[in-house]
Structure formats: structure tokens, C-alpha cells
Amino acid sequence: MRRALLTLCLVSAGCDQMSHQPRYDSYERSTLFADGTSMQAPPGGTIGRDDPALAAELAQRPDITPQLLERGQQRFGIYCSPCHDYSGSGHGTVPARGFPQPPSFHIDRLRQAPSRYFVEVITTGHGVMYSYADRVTPRDRWAIAAYIRALQLSQDAPAALLTPDERARLEAQP
């Protein structure tokens, strides 16, 4: 018993390598990099999350153009459809596998919400949805919001917007 206890003490004393790892403090000299410092400048083109240019871009709603809607459809397909599905009903593949189901974009509350609401949710997250601010540029957030509006209109367009030919084709469908 005494031998097992001694062995256990010796083994556990030799396992404390995590608290004694070699590391560098900020601004400490280092031989790791050619300039002799341990702290390196960010790569060229890096933008901070709190960059004023990003905030300004997010504050400006772009004009809605076919190109913006097309970009929104593409970004929606990449980032939103796994949970919200391609129609925006909230029946994507992720909730089908047990994750909480997001609300449909076609409910009254979200139909009445301003477009900025969707941009803010993409930026900061909501409920179990995490922020996409590090993945989706401000302009693309606006493009997604515009595409969500197009989805909402596609599911609840007033018949008055249809031409007589379109209305006849719609009524002829079974």
C-alpha cells in the first residue's frame, strides 16, 4: 500500500506540465519571428469588428436592385436555408435533426417587422441563433433582408399585383 501511494505521488508530481509551458508575454523579445518580437501586427487587410467603416456601411441601406436580390438569394441559401429552409418557413435540415425550429418569415410579426430587424438579428443573433457578423458583410446582411422581403411577398402577394394572364394561369392550376 505504501509503495502504491509513493508511486502515485511521484507520477502526479511529474504530470504538472500544463502550468509550466513555455510562452511569451506581450511585447516580450522572441526568436520565433524575424523582427525579434513576440507580438505581431495583424495581416494586411484585417478589419476590426468595431471598425467605424463597418458601422457606417451597416447604417446605410443600399438601393434594392436585381443584383442585390440575387446576392441576397445566394447568401440566404448559404447561411440561412439550413435552418429556415429555402422558402423561409423554418423547416430546414438543422431543425429536422433536433435543433429548435426558427419562426417562419411568413408569420405576421415578421411580416410587420422593419427590414432593419433582420439585419440586426443577423448581426447580433437572437434566441439560439448566433451572430453571423463575422461571416456576413454588412451589405450582404441588407441583401439577405431584401431577399427575405421578396420571399414574404412571394408567399402572400395580393392578387391585384398579378396581370390578368398571370391570374388566369394561377386559377387554372389544380
N, C-alpha and C positions, 0 to 999 in steps of 0.2 A: 504494500500500500504506500509506504514511504517512497519507494522507488518510482511509482506511478505519479505521485504528487510532485516529486522533484523533476521528472521528465516533463510534466505538464507545465510547470513554472518556466523551465528552460525554453520550451517550444513557444509558449506565449510571449516570452520576452523577445524572442527573435522575430516575431511577426509584426512588430510595430514599424513597418517600413512606410506606411501611409503618412505618418506625421513627420517624417524626415525626408521628404522628397526634394531633390534639387529644383530650385525655381529662381526666377528673377523678380525683383521688385520693380515697380515703375521707375523709369529714368536711371536704373542701375546700368553700369557698364556691362557689356556682354561680348563674348567672342562668337556668338551664334550668327550675327549678321555682320556684313562688311563694314557698316558705318560705326560699329562698336557700341551701339545702344541696344537695350532690350525692348524698348517700346518703339514700334514702327508706325509711320504715317499710314492712313488708310489708302487703299489702291485708288488710282485716278478714276474720276467719275463717280465716286461714292457720294451718296447724298444722305444726310442725317434724317431721321424720322421727323424731327421737329424743324426741318428746313423751311424758311419762310416762303420759298418759291413753291413748295408743295402745298402749303396752306393757301397761297394765292390761287393756285391752279384749282384747288378743290372748291374755293369760294365762287369761281366763275363757271356758270352753267354754259356749256357750249351750245351752239345752234344745232337743232335737230336736222340732220341731213341723212340721206340714204346710206352714206358711208358710216356715219355714227351708229345708225341702227344695225348695219351689217357687223360692225365691230362689236356692238353690244350683244348681238346674237352669238357671235363667236366666243366672246368672253363668258357669256351666260352658259353656253354649252360646256366650257372648260371648268368653271368654278362653281356654278350654281346648280346645274342639272343633276349632279349626283344625289343631291338631297331634294331639290324642288322639282325634279324631272323637267323634260323639255317643254311641257305645256304650262309649267308653273303651278300645278295642282298640289305639289308637296308629296307626291308618291314616287320619289326617286329610289334608286337602288340602295342607298345608305339606310333610309328608314325601313326598307323592306328586310334588312338584315338585323333589325332590332334597335336601331338608333331612334331617338324621339322624332316624330314626324313634324316637319315645319308646317306653318299655316299655308294654305293656298293663297296665291296672289290674287285670287278671284273673289275673296270674301269682301264684304262691304267696307270693313275697317281699312283694308289695304287699298281698296279702290279709291277711298276718300283721302288717304294719306298723301302728303305732298311728295314729289319726286325726291326732294332732299332727304326725306326719311329713309329711302332705300340706300342712298349714298352714305348716310350716317351709319346705318346698320352694317354695310359692307366695311366701313372704316373702323368702327369700334366693336362690332359684334353685337349679339342680342341673344339672351337666353343661353342655349347650349351652342349657338353658332359663335365661333371665334372670329376675331378681326381678320380681314383679308387685306389690311392696309399695306402689309409688306409684300403682297403678291400682285395686287391690282392697282394700277396707277390711278391718280385722281380722274383723269379724262376717261379712262375705261370704267370707272365707277359710275360716271354720268352716262356713259354709253349703255351700261347694263340697266340703269334705272330707266332710260328711254326705251330699251327693249322690253322691260317689264310692262311699261305702259302699253306698248304695242301688243303684248300678249294679252293684257287685260281687255283691250279693245277687240282683239280677235275673238274672245270668248263671250263678249257681251256688246257687240256692235248694234246700234239701233238700225232697224230695217230702213229707216229714212236715208241712211248713208249709201244704201245699195242702189245701183242703177236698175231700171226695170228688167233688163236682161239678166242681171245677177240675181234679182229677186225671183224671177221665173225659174232659173236653174236651181235655186235653193228649194223652192217649193216643189219642184219636180222630183227631188231626191226622196227615196223611201225612208 
